[in-house]
Amino acid sequence: LEQKLIEHGLLAEDASLYDPESTTVVHHVNQALRAHKLFQRDKDYIVRDGEVVLIDEFTGRMMAGRRLSEGL
C-alpha cells in the first residue's frame, strides 16, 4: 500500500504510514476503504448535482447536508 501511495505522489518516498506525519494519509485511506466496501451507490447514498446525499436506512429518504461519523 505504501508503494502505491508513493507512486501516486500521496506519500513521500522516504515516509512511512507509521510516521506521525502520515496520520492524515492513514485516516483518508481508512475512510476511502470504508466508503468503497461498506456503502453501495443508489442504496446507501446517491450523487445529485455532483454532491453525495445520504439515504436514511429506515425511511429511504434523502438526508441532504448530513454526514457520517469521522467525516465520511
Predicted model as a PDB file, atoms N, CA, C, CB and O in Angstrom, pLDDT in the B-factor column:
MODEL        1                                                                  
ATOM      1  N   LEU A   1       0.826  -1.193   0.000  1.00 88.00           N  
ATOM      2  CA  LEU A   1       0.000   0.000   0.000  1.00 88.00           C  
ATOM      3  C   LEU A   1       0.870   1.256   0.000  1.00 88.00           C  
ATOM      4  CB  LEU A   1      -0.940  -0.002   1.210  1.00 88.00           C  
ATOM      5  O   LEU A   1       0.595   2.221  -0.713  1.00 88.00           O  
ATOM      6  N   GLU A   2       1.917   1.222   0.809  1.00 92.00           N  
ATOM      7  CA  GLU A   2       2.813   2.378   0.836  1.00 92.00           C  
ATOM      8  C   GLU A   2       3.413   2.646  -0.539  1.00 92.00           C  
ATOM      9  CB  GLU A   2       3.928   2.161   1.860  1.00 92.00           C  
ATOM     10  O   GLU A   2       3.531   3.800  -0.953  1.00 92.00           O  
ATOM     11  N   GLN A   3       3.790   1.593  -1.244  1.00 93.00           N  
ATOM     12  CA  GLN A   3       4.383   1.758  -2.571  1.00 93.00           C  
ATOM     13  C   GLN A   3       3.402   2.415  -3.533  1.00 93.00           C  
ATOM     14  CB  GLN A   3       4.836   0.406  -3.126  1.00 93.00           C  
ATOM     15  O   GLN A   3       3.785   3.291  -4.308  1.00 93.00           O  
ATOM     16  N   LYS A   4       2.140   1.999  -3.490  1.00 93.00           N  
ATOM     17  CA  LYS A   4       1.117   2.598  -4.360  1.00 93.00           C  
ATOM     18  C   LYS A   4       0.923   4.072  -4.027  1.00 93.00           C  
ATOM     19  CB  LYS A   4      -0.223   1.844  -4.224  1.00 93.00           C  
ATOM     20  O   LYS A   4       0.794   4.894  -4.933  1.00 93.00           O  
ATOM     21  N   LEU A   5       0.901   4.420  -2.738  1.00 93.00           N  
ATOM     22  CA  LEU A   5       0.750   5.816  -2.334  1.00 93.00           C  
ATOM     23  C   LEU A   5       1.934   6.651  -2.791  1.00 93.00           C  
ATOM     24  CB  LEU A   5       0.594   5.918  -0.821  1.00 93.00           C  
ATOM     25  O   LEU A   5       1.770   7.804  -3.191  1.00 93.00           O  
ATOM     26  N   ILE A   6       3.130   6.069  -2.732  1.00 93.00           N  
ATOM     27  CA  ILE A   6       4.325   6.774  -3.199  1.00 93.00           C  
ATOM     28  C   ILE A   6       4.261   6.969  -4.708  1.00 93.00           C  
ATOM     29  CB  ILE A   6       5.605   6.001  -2.810  1.00 93.00           C  
ATOM     30  O   ILE A   6       4.576   8.053  -5.198  1.00 93.00           O  
ATOM     31  N   GLU A   7       3.859   5.942  -5.457  1.00 94.00           N  
ATOM     32  CA  GLU A   7       3.758   6.035  -6.920  1.00 94.00           C  
ATOM     33  C   GLU A   7       2.790   7.123  -7.348  1.00 94.00           C  
ATOM     34  CB  GLU A   7       3.320   4.701  -7.507  1.00 94.00           C  
ATOM     35  O   GLU A   7       3.006   7.775  -8.370  1.00 94.00           O  
ATOM     36  N   HIS A   8       1.723   7.331  -6.581  1.00 94.00           N  
ATOM     37  CA  HIS A   8       0.712   8.333  -6.928  1.00 94.00           C  
ATOM     38  C   HIS A   8       0.989   9.691  -6.294  1.00 94.00           C  
ATOM     39  CB  HIS A   8      -0.658   7.851  -6.505  1.00 94.00           C  
ATOM     40  O   HIS A   8       0.176  10.608  -6.406  1.00 94.00           O  
ATOM     41  N   GLY A   9       2.136   9.821  -5.628  1.00 92.00           N  
ATOM     42  CA  GLY A   9       2.529  11.099  -5.052  1.00 92.00           C  
ATOM     43  C   GLY A   9       1.771  11.483  -3.795  1.00 92.00           C  
ATOM     44  O   GLY A   9       1.764  12.653  -3.414  1.00 92.00           O  
ATOM     45  N   LEU A  10       1.137  10.525  -3.146  1.00 91.00           N  
ATOM     46  CA  LEU A  10       0.378  10.813  -1.934  1.00 91.00           C  
ATOM     47  C   LEU A  10       1.202  10.637  -0.667  1.00 91.00           C  
ATOM     48  CB  LEU A  10      -0.834   9.930  -1.869  1.00 91.00           C  
ATOM     49  O   LEU A  10       0.788  11.042   0.419  1.00 91.00           O  
ATOM     50  N   LEU A  11       2.363  10.033  -0.818  1.00 91.00           N  
ATOM     51  CA  LEU A  11       3.256   9.792   0.313  1.00 91.00           C  
ATOM     52  C   LEU A  11       4.682  10.008  -0.177  1.00 91.00           C  
ATOM     53  CB  LEU A  11       3.066   8.345   0.908  1.00 91.00           C  
ATOM     54  O   LEU A  11       5.058   9.533  -1.249  1.00 91.00           O  
ATOM     55  N   ALA A  12       5.469  10.723   0.611  1.00 92.00           N  
ATOM     56  CA  ALA A  12       6.860  10.987   0.226  1.00 92.00           C  
ATOM     57  C   ALA A  12       7.646   9.675   0.191  1.00 92.00           C  
ATOM     58  CB  ALA A  12       7.526  11.993   1.211  1.00 92.00           C  
ATOM     59  O   ALA A  12       7.337   8.738   0.927  1.00 92.00           O  
ATOM     60  N   GLU A  13       8.656   9.616  -0.665  1.00 92.00           N  
ATOM     61  CA  GLU A  13       9.422   8.380  -0.844  1.00 92.00           C  
ATOM     62  C   GLU A  13      10.126   7.921   0.431  1.00 92.00           C  
ATOM     63  CB  GLU A  13      10.444   8.569  -1.938  1.00 92.00           C  
ATOM     64  O   GLU A  13      10.300   6.722   0.652  1.00 92.00           O  
ATOM     65  N   ASP A  14      10.527   8.867   1.261  1.00 92.00           N  
ATOM     66  CA  ASP A  14      11.229   8.498   2.492  1.00 92.00           C  
ATOM     67  C   ASP A  14      10.282   8.368   3.686  1.00 92.00           C  
ATOM     68  CB  ASP A  14      12.303   9.526   2.802  1.00 92.00           C  
ATOM     69  O   ASP A  14      10.736   8.178   4.814  1.00 92.00           O  
ATOM     70  N   ALA A  15       8.970   8.468   3.451  1.00 91.00           N  
ATOM     71  CA  ALA A  15       7.983   8.415   4.535  1.00 91.00           C  
ATOM     72  C   ALA A  15       7.385   7.015   4.663  1.00 91.00           C  
ATOM     73  CB  ALA A  15       6.866   9.446   4.295  1.00 91.00           C  
ATOM     74  O   ALA A  15       7.487   6.182   3.762  1.00 91.00           O  
ATOM     75  N   SER A  16       6.765   6.792   5.802  1.00 92.00           N  
ATOM     76  CA  SER A  16       6.090   5.541   6.078  1.00 92.00           C  
ATOM     77  C   SER A  16       4.705   5.862   6.641  1.00 92.00           C  
ATOM     78  CB  SER A  16       6.919   4.658   7.067  1.00 92.00           C  
ATOM     79  O   SER A  16       4.493   6.933   7.211  1.00 92.00           O  
ATOM     80  N   LEU A  17       3.775   4.940   6.479  1.00 91.00           N  
ATOM     81  CA  LEU A  17       2.457   5.151   7.062  1.00 91.00           C  
ATOM     82  C   LEU A  17       2.515   5.150   8.586  1.00 91.00           C  
ATOM     83  CB  LEU A  17       1.490   4.081   6.576  1.00 91.00           C  
ATOM     84  O   LEU A  17       1.579   5.613   9.238  1.00 91.00           O  
ATOM     85  N   TYR A  18       3.584   4.645   9.152  1.00 91.00           N  
ATOM     86  CA  TYR A  18       3.737   4.593  10.600  1.00 91.00           C  
ATOM     87  C   TYR A  18       4.351   5.865  11.172  1.00 91.00           C  
ATOM     88  CB  TYR A  18       4.583   3.409  10.981  1.00 91.00           C  
ATOM     89  O   TYR A  18       4.455   6.002  12.391  1.00 91.00           O  
ATOM     90  N   ASP A  19       4.758   6.798  10.313  1.00 92.00           N  
ATOM     91  CA  ASP A  19       5.291   8.072  10.785  1.00 92.00           C  
ATOM     92  C   ASP A  19       4.152   8.932  11.334  1.00 92.00           C  
ATOM     93  CB  ASP A  19       6.039   8.815   9.643  1.00 92.00           C  
ATOM     94  O   ASP A  19       3.045   8.910  10.796  1.00 92.00           O  
ATOM     95  N   PRO A  20       4.416   9.684  12.396  1.00 93.00           N  
ATOM     96  CA  PRO A  20       3.363  10.557  12.956  1.00 93.00           C  
ATOM     97  C   PRO A  20       2.828  11.573  11.947  1.00 93.00           C  
ATOM     98  CB  PRO A  20       3.898  11.298  14.171  1.00 93.00           C  
ATOM     99  O   PRO A  20       1.669  11.979  12.034  1.00 93.00           O  
ATOM    100  N   GLU A  21       3.658  11.981  10.997  1.00 90.00           N  
ATOM    101  CA  GLU A  21       3.229  12.957   9.992  1.00 90.00           C  
ATOM    102  C   GLU A  21       2.232  12.360   8.994  1.00 90.00           C  
ATOM    103  CB  GLU A  21       4.441  13.500   9.246  1.00 90.00           C  
ATOM    104  O   GLU A  21       1.580  13.098   8.255  1.00 90.00           O  
ATOM    105  N   SER A  22       2.112  11.045   8.968  1.00 91.00           N  
ATOM    106  CA  SER A  22       1.257  10.371   7.988  1.00 91.00           C  
ATOM    107  C   SER A  22      -0.140  10.056   8.517  1.00 91.00           C  
ATOM    108  CB  SER A  22       1.913   9.098   7.538  1.00 91.00           C  
ATOM    109  O   SER A  22      -0.901   9.354   7.852  1.00 91.00           O  
ATOM    110  N   THR A  23      -0.488  10.558   9.692  1.00 91.00           N  
ATOM    111  CA  THR A  23      -1.789  10.207  10.267  1.00 91.00           C  
ATOM    112  C   THR A  23      -2.943  10.662   9.384  1.00 91.00           C  
ATOM    113  CB  THR A  23      -1.932  10.818  11.650  1.00 91.00           C  
ATOM    114  O   THR A  23      -3.961   9.975   9.297  1.00 91.00           O  
ATOM    115  N   THR A  24      -2.798  11.806   8.732  1.00 91.00           N  
ATOM    116  CA  THR A  24      -3.864  12.282   7.843  1.00 91.00           C  
ATOM    117  C   THR A  24      -4.028  11.350   6.652  1.00 91.00           C  
ATOM    118  CB  THR A  24      -3.566  13.712   7.357  1.00 91.00           C  
ATOM    119  O   THR A  24      -5.153  11.049   6.253  1.00 91.00           O  
ATOM    120  N   VAL A  25      -2.921  10.891   6.082  1.00 92.00           N  
ATOM    121  CA  VAL A  25      -2.991   9.965   4.944  1.00 92.00           C  
ATOM    122  C   VAL A  25      -3.653   8.659   5.376  1.00 92.00           C  
ATOM    123  CB  VAL A  25      -1.573   9.688   4.368  1.00 92.00           C  
ATOM    124  O   VAL A  25      -4.492   8.121   4.653  1.00 92.00           O  
ATOM    125  N   VAL A  26      -3.284   8.148   6.546  1.00 93.00           N  
ATOM    126  CA  VAL A  26      -3.874   6.910   7.057  1.00 93.00           C  
ATOM    127  C   VAL A  26      -5.374   7.085   7.258  1.00 93.00           C  
ATOM    128  CB  VAL A  26      -3.202   6.491   8.380  1.00 93.00           C  
ATOM    129  O   VAL A  26      -6.156   6.196   6.922  1.00 93.00           O  
ATOM    130  N   HIS A  27      -5.773   8.223   7.803  1.00 92.00           N  
ATOM    131  CA  HIS A  27      -7.200   8.500   8.007  1.00 92.00           C  
ATOM    132  C   HIS A  27      -7.952   8.485   6.671  1.00 92.00           C  
ATOM    133  CB  HIS A  27      -7.390   9.865   8.711  1.00 92.00           C  
ATOM    134  O   HIS A  27      -9.013   7.870   6.560  1.00 92.00           O  
ATOM    135  N   HIS A  28      -7.405   9.156   5.671  1.00 90.00           N  
ATOM    136  CA  HIS A  28      -8.064   9.216   4.364  1.00 90.00           C  
ATOM    137  C   HIS A  28      -8.122   7.843   3.698  1.00 90.00           C  
ATOM    138  CB  HIS A  28      -7.339  10.203   3.453  1.00 90.00           C  
ATOM    139  O   HIS A  28      -9.122   7.513   3.059  1.00 90.00           O  
ATOM    140  N   VAL A  29      -7.077   7.046   3.835  1.00 91.00           N  
ATOM    141  CA  VAL A  29      -7.070   5.694   3.272  1.00 91.00           C  
ATOM    142  C   VAL A  29      -8.143   4.842   3.950  1.00 91.00           C  
ATOM    143  CB  VAL A  29      -5.672   5.037   3.433  1.00 91.00           C  
ATOM    144  O   VAL A  29      -8.888   4.129   3.279  1.00 91.00           O  
ATOM    145  N   ASN A  30      -8.221   4.918   5.284  1.00 92.00           N  
ATOM    146  CA  ASN A  30      -9.244   4.168   6.016  1.00 92.00           C  
ATOM    147  C   ASN A  30     -10.649   4.578   5.609  1.00 92.00           C  
ATOM    148  CB  ASN A  30      -9.068   4.362   7.510  1.00 92.00           C  
ATOM    149  O   ASN A  30     -11.518   3.724   5.430  1.00 92.00           O  
ATOM    150  N   GLN A  31     -10.880   5.874   5.462  1.00 89.00           N  
ATOM    151  CA  GLN A  31     -12.202   6.359   5.074  1.00 89.00           C  
ATOM    152  C   GLN A  31     -12.544   5.920   3.643  1.00 89.00           C  
ATOM    153  CB  GLN A  31     -12.264   7.897   5.191  1.00 89.00           C  
ATOM    154  O   GLN A  31     -13.689   5.567   3.359  1.00 89.00           O  
ATOM    155  N   ALA A  32     -11.569   5.941   2.762  1.00 89.00           N  
ATOM    156  CA  ALA A  32     -11.818   5.508   1.385  1.00 89.00           C  
ATOM    157  C   ALA A  32     -12.166   4.023   1.333  1.00 89.00           C  
ATOM    158  CB  ALA A  32     -10.593   5.794   0.504  1.00 89.00           C  
ATOM    159  O   ALA A  32     -13.066   3.619   0.597  1.00 89.00           O  
ATOM    160  N   LEU A  33     -11.457   3.219   2.108  1.00 91.00           N  
ATOM    161  CA  LEU A  33     -11.764   1.785   2.157  1.00 91.00           C  
ATOM    162  C   LEU A  33     -13.149   1.534   2.735  1.00 91.00           C  
ATOM    163  CB  LEU A  33     -10.714   1.042   2.985  1.00 91.00           C  
ATOM    164  O   LEU A  33     -13.885   0.687   2.230  1.00 91.00           O  
ATOM    165  N   ARG A  34     -13.511   2.260   3.787  1.00 89.00           N  
ATOM    166  CA  ARG A  34     -14.854   2.121   4.369  1.00 89.00           C  
ATOM    167  C   ARG A  34     -15.916   2.479   3.334  1.00 89.00           C  
ATOM    168  CB  ARG A  34     -15.006   3.019   5.626  1.00 89.00           C  
ATOM    169  O   ARG A  34     -16.885   1.744   3.147  1.00 89.00           O  
ATOM    170  N   ALA A  35     -15.726   3.611   2.666  1.00 87.00           N  
ATOM    171  CA  ALA A  35     -16.717   4.059   1.688  1.00 87.00           C  
ATOM    172  C   ALA A  35     -16.842   3.069   0.537  1.00 87.00           C  
ATOM    173  CB  ALA A  35     -16.347   5.441   1.150  1.00 87.00           C  
ATOM    174  O   ALA A  35     -17.942   2.807   0.051  1.00 87.00           O  
ATOM    175  N   HIS A  36     -15.722   2.526   0.110  1.00 89.00           N  
ATOM    176  CA  HIS A  36     -15.723   1.620  -1.040  1.00 89.00           C  
ATOM    177  C   HIS A  36     -16.363   0.273  -0.720  1.00 89.00           C  
ATOM    178  CB  HIS A  36     -14.306   1.404  -1.530  1.00 89.00           C  
ATOM    179  O   HIS A  36     -17.062  -0.299  -1.556  1.00 89.00           O  
ATOM    180  N   LYS A  37     -16.126  -0.231   0.480  1.00 92.00           N  
ATOM    181  CA  LYS A  37     -16.577  -1.586   0.814  1.00 92.00           C  
ATOM    182  C   LYS A  37     -17.902  -1.647   1.575  1.00 92.00           C  
ATOM    183  CB  LYS A  37     -15.527  -2.266   1.622  1.00 92.00           C  
ATOM    184  O   LYS A  37     -18.615  -2.646   1.478  1.00 92.00           O  
ATOM    185  N   LEU A  38     -18.244  -0.611   2.321  1.00 90.00           N  
ATOM    186  CA  LEU A  38     -19.424  -0.682   3.186  1.00 90.00           C  
ATOM    187  C   LEU A  38     -20.677  -0.030   2.617  1.00 90.00           C  
ATOM    188  CB  LEU A  38     -19.112  -0.052   4.485  1.00 90.00           C  
ATOM    189  O   LEU A  38     -21.788  -0.329   3.054  1.00 90.00           O  
ATOM    190  N   PHE A  39     -20.502   0.859   1.646  1.00 91.00           N  
ATOM    191  CA  PHE A  39     -21.644   1.610   1.141  1.00 91.00           C  
ATOM    192  C   PHE A  39     -21.854   1.365  -0.341  1.00 91.00           C  
ATOM    193  CB  PHE A  39     -21.459   3.093   1.400  1.00 91.00           C  
ATOM    194  O   PHE A  39     -20.900   1.250  -1.109  1.00 91.00           O  
ATOM    195  N   GLN A  40     -23.120   1.286  -0.731  1.00 92.00           N  
ATOM    196  CA  GLN A  40     -23.468   0.982  -2.110  1.00 92.00           C  
ATOM    197  C   GLN A  40     -24.233   2.168  -2.712  1.00 92.00           C  
ATOM    198  CB  GLN A  40     -24.312  -0.324  -2.193  1.00 92.00           C  
ATOM    199  O   GLN A  40     -25.186   2.676  -2.121  1.00 92.00           O  
ATOM    200  N   ARG A  41     -23.795   2.590  -3.894  1.00 91.00           N  
ATOM    201  CA  ARG A  41     -24.449   3.703  -4.572  1.00 91.00           C  
ATOM    202  C   ARG A  41     -25.885   3.347  -4.898  1.00 91.00           C  
ATOM    203  CB  ARG A  41     -23.692   4.085  -5.847  1.00 91.00           C  
ATOM    204  O   ARG A  41     -26.182   2.206  -5.251  1.00 91.00           O  
ATOM    205  N   ASP A  42     -26.772   4.316  -4.781  1.00 91.00           N  
ATOM    206  CA  ASP A  42     -28.207   4.194  -5.033  1.00 91.00           C  
ATOM    207  C   ASP A  42     -28.928   3.334  -3.997  1.00 91.00           C  
ATOM    208  CB  ASP A  42     -28.433   3.616  -6.403  1.00 91.00           C  
ATOM    209  O   ASP A  42     -30.121   3.065  -4.137  1.00 91.00           O  
ATOM    210  N   LYS A  43     -28.222   2.909  -2.972  1.00 93.00           N  
ATOM    211  CA  LYS A  43     -28.858   2.226  -1.844  1.00 93.00           C  
ATOM    212  C   LYS A  43     -28.572   2.999  -0.563  1.00 93.00           C  
ATOM    213  CB  LYS A  43     -28.355   0.756  -1.724  1.00 93.00           C  
ATOM    214  O   LYS A  43     -29.493   3.364   0.167  1.00 93.00           O  
ATOM    215  N   ASP A  44     -27.308   3.246  -0.296  1.00 93.00           N  
ATOM    216  CA  ASP A  44     -26.903   3.969   0.906  1.00 93.00           C  
ATOM    217  C   ASP A  44     -26.707   5.465   0.635  1.00 93.00           C  
ATOM    218  CB  ASP A  44     -25.617   3.370   1.463  1.00 93.00           C  
ATOM    219  O   ASP A  44     -26.788   6.278   1.556  1.00 93.00           O  
ATOM    220  N   TYR A  45     -26.454   5.818  -0.600  1.00 92.00           N  
ATOM    221  CA  TYR A  45     -26.263   7.216  -0.971  1.00 92.00           C  
ATOM    222  C   TYR A  45     -26.564   7.389  -2.453  1.00 92.00           C  
ATOM    223  CB  TYR A  45     -24.822   7.686  -0.645  1.00 92.00           C  
ATOM    224  O   TYR A  45     -26.584   6.418  -3.210  1.00 92.00           O  
ATOM    225  N   ILE A  46     -26.796   8.630  -2.858  1.00 93.00           N  
ATOM    226  CA  ILE A  46     -26.938   8.963  -4.271  1.00 93.00           C  
ATOM    227  C   ILE A  46     -26.024  10.147  -4.558  1.00 93.00           C  
ATOM    228  CB  ILE A  46     -28.433   9.289  -4.643  1.00 93.00           C  
ATOM    229  O   ILE A  46     -25.576  10.840  -3.644  1.00 93.00           O  
ATOM    230  N   VAL A  47     -25.757  10.365  -5.828  1.00 93.00           N  
ATOM    231  CA  VAL A  47     -24.996  11.531  -6.245  1.00 93.00           C  
ATOM    232  C   VAL A  47     -25.952  12.423  -7.016  1.00 93.00           C  
ATOM    233  CB  VAL A  47     -23.739  11.137  -7.111  1.00 93.00           C  
ATOM    234  O   VAL A  47     -26.470  12.052  -8.069  1.00 93.00           O  
ATOM    235  N   ARG A  48     -26.171  13.611  -6.463  1.00 93.00           N  
ATOM    236  CA  ARG A  48     -27.102  14.567  -7.072  1.00 93.00           C  
ATOM    237  C   ARG A  48     -26.377  15.891  -7.264  1.00 93.00           C  
ATOM    238  CB  ARG A  48     -28.386  14.754  -6.191  1.00 93.00           C  
ATOM    239  O   ARG A  48     -25.862  16.471  -6.307  1.00 93.00           O  
ATOM    240  N   ASP A  49     -26.339  16.363  -8.495  1.00 93.00           N  
ATOM    241  CA  ASP A  49     -25.661  17.617  -8.840  1.00 93.00           C  
ATOM    242  C   ASP A  49     -24.206  17.629  -8.360  1.00 93.00           C  
ATOM    243  CB  ASP A  49     -26.416  18.804  -8.236  1.00 93.00           C  
ATOM    244  O   ASP A  49     -23.705  18.654  -7.899  1.00 93.00           O  
ATOM    245  N   GLY A  50     -23.532  16.471  -8.475  1.00 90.00           N  
ATOM    246  CA  GLY A  50     -22.130  16.388  -8.111  1.00 90.00           C  
ATOM    247  C   GLY A  50     -21.868  16.274  -6.617  1.00 90.00           C  
ATOM    248  O   GLY A  50     -20.711  16.290  -6.198  1.00 90.00           O  
ATOM    249  N   GLU A  51     -22.914  16.161  -5.803  1.00 91.00           N  
ATOM    250  CA  GLU A  51     -22.746  16.032  -4.360  1.00 91.00           C  
ATOM    251  C   GLU A  51     -23.333  14.720  -3.875  1.00 91.00           C  
ATOM    252  CB  GLU A  51     -23.400  17.209  -3.629  1.00 91.00           C  
ATOM    253  O   GLU A  51     -24.337  14.246  -4.407  1.00 91.00           O  
ATOM    254  N   VAL A  52     -22.709  14.138  -2.872  1.00 90.00           N  
ATOM    255  CA  VAL A  52     -23.190  12.888  -2.286  1.00 90.00           C  
ATOM    256  C   VAL A  52     -24.279  13.213  -1.273  1.00 90.00           C  
ATOM    257  CB  VAL A  52     -22.027  12.090  -1.616  1.00 90.00           C  
ATOM    258  O   VAL A  52     -24.100  14.066  -0.403  1.00 90.00           O  
ATOM    259  N   VAL A  53     -25.415  12.519  -1.398  1.00 93.00           N  
ATOM    260  CA  VAL A  53     -26.534  12.694  -0.465  1.00 93.00           C  
ATOM    261  C   VAL A  53     -26.811  11.335   0.161  1.00 93.00           C  
ATOM    262  CB  VAL A  53     -27.823  13.269  -1.188  1.00 93.00           C  
ATOM    263  O   VAL A  53     -27.054  10.355  -0.543  1.00 93.00           O  
ATOM    264  N   LEU A  54     -26.773  11.284   1.483  1.00 93.00           N  
ATOM    265  CA  LEU A  54     -27.029  10.036   2.194  1.00 93.00           C  
ATOM    266  C   LEU A  54     -28.509   9.684   2.156  1.00 93.00           C  
ATOM    267  CB  LEU A  54     -26.547  10.135   3.641  1.00 93.00           C  
ATOM    268  O   LEU A  54     -29.367  10.564   2.093  1.00 93.00           O  
ATOM    269  N   ILE A  55     -28.794   8.398   2.194  1.00 94.00           N  
ATOM    270  CA  ILE A  55     -30.160   7.894   2.247  1.00 94.00           C  
ATOM    271  C   ILE A  55     -30.390   7.302   3.637  1.00 94.00           C  
ATOM    272  CB  ILE A  55     -30.422   6.827   1.122  1.00 94.00           C  
ATOM    273  O   ILE A  55     -29.590   6.497   4.111  1.00 94.00           O  
ATOM    274  N   ASP A  56     -31.488   7.703   4.290  1.00 93.00           N  
ATOM    275  CA  ASP A  56     -31.830   7.159   5.600  1.00 93.00           C  
ATOM    276  C   ASP A  56     -32.187   5.689   5.443  1.00 93.00           C  
ATOM    277  CB  ASP A  56     -33.002   7.949   6.249  1.00 93.00           C  
ATOM    278  O   ASP A  56     -33.063   5.340   4.651  1.00 93.00           O  
ATOM    279  N   GLU A  57     -31.507   4.823   6.199  1.00 90.00           N  
ATOM    280  CA  GLU A  57     -31.710   3.378   6.036  1.00 90.00           C  
ATOM    281  C   GLU A  57     -33.083   2.911   6.502  1.00 90.00           C  
ATOM    282  CB  GLU A  57     -30.645   2.624   6.792  1.00 90.00           C  
ATOM    283  O   GLU A  57     -33.534   1.840   6.095  1.00 90.00           O  
ATOM    284  N   PHE A  58     -33.759   3.690   7.348  1.00 94.00           N  
ATOM    285  CA  PHE A  58     -35.063   3.282   7.868  1.00 94.00           C  
ATOM    286  C   PHE A  58     -36.221   3.815   7.035  1.00 94.00           C  
ATOM    287  CB  PHE A  58     -35.213   3.746   9.295  1.00 94.00           C  
ATOM    288  O   PHE A  58     -37.203   3.111   6.804  1.00 94.00           O  
ATOM    289  N   THR A  59     -36.101   5.073   6.581  1.00 94.00           N  
ATOM    290  CA  THR A  59     -37.206   5.690   5.840  1.00 94.00           C  
ATOM    291  C   THR A  59     -36.988   5.693   4.339  1.00 94.00           C  
ATOM    292  CB  THR A  59     -37.413   7.098   6.310  1.00 94.00           C  
ATOM    293  O   THR A  59     -37.949   5.785   3.575  1.00 94.00           O  
ATOM    294  N   GLY A  60     -35.728   5.594   3.901  1.00 92.00           N  
ATOM    295  CA  GLY A  60     -35.428   5.657   2.479  1.00 92.00           C  
ATOM    296  C   GLY A  60     -35.410   7.074   1.937  1.00 92.00           C  
ATOM    297  O   GLY A  60     -35.312   7.276   0.727  1.00 92.00           O  
ATOM    298  N   ARG A  61     -35.503   8.052   2.817  1.00 95.00           N  
ATOM    299  CA  ARG A  61     -35.498   9.461   2.388  1.00 95.00           C  
ATOM    300  C   ARG A  61     -34.076   9.995   2.302  1.00 95.00           C  
ATOM    301  CB  ARG A  61     -36.327  10.327   3.356  1.00 95.00           C  
ATOM    302  O   ARG A  61     -33.167   9.541   2.997  1.00 95.00           O  
ATOM    303  N   MET A  62     -33.919  10.987   1.415  1.00 94.00           N  
ATOM    304  CA  MET A  62     -32.621  11.639   1.280  1.00 94.00           C  
ATOM    305  C   MET A  62     -32.378  12.536   2.491  1.00 94.00           C  
ATOM    306  CB  MET A  62     -32.546  12.461  -0.038  1.00 94.00           C  
ATOM    307  O   MET A  62     -33.290  13.194   2.991  1.00 94.00           O  
ATOM    308  N   MET A  63     -31.130  12.546   2.948  1.00 93.00           N  
ATOM    309  CA  MET A  63     -30.748  13.374   4.088  1.00 93.00           C  
ATOM    310  C   MET A  63     -29.704  14.389   3.620  1.00 93.00           C  
ATOM    311  CB  MET A  63     -30.195  12.498   5.268  1.00 93.00           C  
ATOM    312  O   MET A  63     -28.511  14.219   3.871  1.00 93.00           O  
ATOM    313  N   ALA A  64     -30.149  15.427   2.949  1.00 89.00           N  
ATOM    314  CA  ALA A  64     -29.245  16.436   2.408  1.00 89.00           C  
ATOM    315  C   ALA A  64     -28.487  17.126   3.531  1.00 89.00           C  
ATOM    316  CB  ALA A  64     -30.020  17.468   1.576  1.00 89.00           C  
ATOM    317  O   ALA A  64     -29.067  17.479   4.558  1.00 89.00           O  
ATOM    318  N   GLY A  65     -27.187  17.314   3.331  1.00 86.00           N  
ATOM    319  CA  GLY A  65     -26.360  18.007   4.303  1.00 86.00           C  
ATOM    320  C   GLY A  65     -25.873  17.153   5.457  1.00 86.00           C  
ATOM    321  O   GLY A  65     -25.122  17.642   6.301  1.00 86.00           O  
ATOM    322  N   ARG A  66     -26.270  15.907   5.518  1.00 88.00           N  
ATOM    323  CA  ARG A  66     -25.859  15.029   6.614  1.00 88.00           C  
ATOM    324  C   ARG A  66     -24.545  14.342   6.279  1.00 88.00           C  
ATOM    325  CB  ARG A  66     -26.945  13.983   6.912  1.00 88.00           C  
ATOM    326  O   ARG A  66     -24.229  14.114   5.111  1.00 88.00           O  
ATOM    327  N   ARG A  67     -23.783  14.015   7.319  1.00 85.00           N  
ATOM    328  CA  ARG A  67     -22.512  13.311   7.166  1.00 85.00           C  
ATOM    329  C   ARG A  67     -22.478  12.134   8.117  1.00 85.00           C  
ATOM    330  CB  ARG A  67     -21.313  14.255   7.422  1.00 85.00           C  
ATOM    331  O   ARG A  67     -23.178  12.116   9.129  1.00 85.00           O  
ATOM    332  N   LEU A  68     -21.670  11.166   7.789  1.00 83.00           N  
ATOM    333  CA  LEU A  68     -21.440  10.047   8.684  1.00 83.00           C  
ATOM    334  C   LEU A  68     -20.332  10.392   9.658  1.00 83.00           C  
ATOM    335  CB  LEU A  68     -21.093   8.776   7.897  1.00 83.00           C  
ATOM    336  O   LEU A  68     -19.711  11.448   9.538  1.00 83.00           O  
ATOM    337  N   SER A  69     -20.076   9.533  10.607  1.00 80.00           N  
ATOM    338  CA  SER A  69     -19.036   9.785  11.592  1.00 80.00           C  
ATOM    339  C   SER A  69     -17.651   9.883  10.955  1.00 80.00           C  
ATOM    340  CB  SER A  69     -19.044   8.693  12.640  1.00 80.00           C  
ATOM    341  O   SER A  69     -17.409   9.330   9.883  1.00 80.00           O  
ATOM    342  N   GLU A  70     -16.781  10.567  11.604  1.00 76.00           N  
ATOM    343  CA  GLU A  70     -15.387  10.741  11.193  1.00 76.00           C  
ATOM    344  C   GLU A  70     -15.236  11.398   9.823  1.00 76.00           C  
ATOM    345  CB  GLU A  70     -14.696   9.409  11.182  1.00 76.00           C  
ATOM    346  O   GLU A  70     -14.245  11.170   9.130  1.00 76.00           O  
ATOM    347  N   GLY A  71     -16.215  12.210   9.434  1.00 74.00           N  
ATOM    348  CA  GLY A  71     -16.098  12.987   8.211  1.00 74.00           C  
ATOM    349  C   GLY A  71     -16.425  12.268   6.927  1.00 74.00           C  
ATOM    350  O   GLY A  71     -16.248  12.826   5.844  1.00 74.00           O  
ATOM    351  N   LEU A  72     -16.893  11.051   7.023  1.00 74.00           N  
ATOM    352  CA  LEU A  72     -17.206  10.301   5.808  1.00 74.00           C  
ATOM    353  C   LEU A  72     -18.549  10.723   5.271  1.00 74.00           C  
ATOM    354  CB  LEU A  72     -17.192   8.793   6.072  1.00 74.00           C  
ATOM    355  O   LEU A  72     -18.996  10.206   4.248  1.00 74.00           O  
TER     356      LEU A  72                                                      
ENDMDL                                                                          
END                                                                             
